[in-house]
Amino acid sequence: MKKKGWQRYHTIWAMLFLGWFVSYIDRTATGPIITWMIDNKVSFLSNVPNPHGLGGLIGSLFFAGFMMNQYPGGSIGDKFGHRTVVVLSIVWAGITTLFTGFITGLILFVLLRVLLGLGEGVFYSNDRSYIVYHSPKEKVGLGMGVVITGLSVGLTVATLGVPLLLNAMEPVMGKEAWRSPFIVLGVITLIASLLIFKYMKPLSTSVQKMNPESPAVKEVYGSAFLLMLKYAAVFVVMIMGIYFAALKMGLSDISIAFILVCLCPLFIVFLYKTRKSEIRPVLANKNLIFLYVSFIPVIWHLWLYGYWSVSIVKDFGGGALVAAALVASFNGIAGIVGFPIGGKISDMVAGTENGRRNVLAVVTALLTVSIFIFAAYVMTGHNNPVIMSIILFVSGLFFFALQPVSHALNAEIAPENNRGAAFGMFNFISEIGAVLSPVVSGVLRDSTGSWGAPLLLDGVLLAASCILVLCVNRGVSTQMSLTVEK
């Protein structure tokens, strides 16, 4: 007999929701802050010829760190426990965000953004795996959808709240007001890490029934933290080394981003040569490969809007910074509905032939159409804030609904003992979109004088994603073999 009411897995979902919330506030805040700094000619963005390109490069450097730690994060979680890495990730994010509010100069700003990316990069693969282990198997898709709603809420709060905080602090701090969101959000994130550490635990009776070496229950903080530091040290040297070398050679912002993307295939080759038995199961399946690559445009879209949405709406006549942020926030608000609906539909069709694949393809196609509708509307000179808000909300519904479907399909296809690694590889490859999107879109904006070209490119990429999804041939899914806490 199924238990009714609030269960322990609901508490786990709530804490992981909180983790997504603070993670997305921390990373999304950079976009509105950069836009404010460009508008107010502040600090290192005061006298540069291509401010959107430089601002986008800062975002791309963050995502380079985020991308590089995806697979290591899943591997560390498989070895030392998924809960362990989730807690360490949020603590790391809080510290780096807080410190960003106190530093001076472009180099330190970039360094701390890269470090934030490395810390947050380990979260995703462990969050997804922890849900799979500690949710009823018939609610895995729903759990993934509910938890990742924290992304949408964090995205919305940062998009709308950061400009409000900047405006409120400007009379007090002047041109140093850009520091205030980092300080406030850093403190909030550290508080969240304490709550997650205290409450995100399975029932002790369930733990006793599990293999103590299972990543579902294992907790080894010291060794996990040291391994995270080792990876971070290597990746910081690589990313900052590329950045400094590119500056010395006079390379453009967009060239730097493409060089950073080259780290992805090089790292995969390195892993394949040094850890073949560990990585082969998550690379040998062509369905997983199609799924990984199909998500690159999805992440591109996320960070075109997550990083530049306020600037896009503002440039197309959406009003001042706060008014533009209000319109842009409707895209993020849609995730509150879209994520759980997508997860629920995903669970409903899981037992049919290519059920999740088909839902994913349809929703991706609808998202593509909505992107072109928004681009056509604003590029033809229309700027009614109500209509823009409606289009962005509907587009957001499709965008956020497709994500838990894709995540559940990935969990369904991946080998059980390699799920953390599979989720890590999934996000590692897909984060190519995040590395390129802010800077490529920013450079296109500077070179054309409009956000029209970036919007059209976004639609083309999502159309390609839909084609790749259709290449996945899962057949009739079998029930995932899970260690489940009822």
Summary of the structure (lengths in Angstrom):
residues: 486
radius of gyration: 21.1
end to end distance: 10.3
largest distance: 67.4
contacts: 1893
relative contact order: 0.17
helix: 81%
strand: 0%
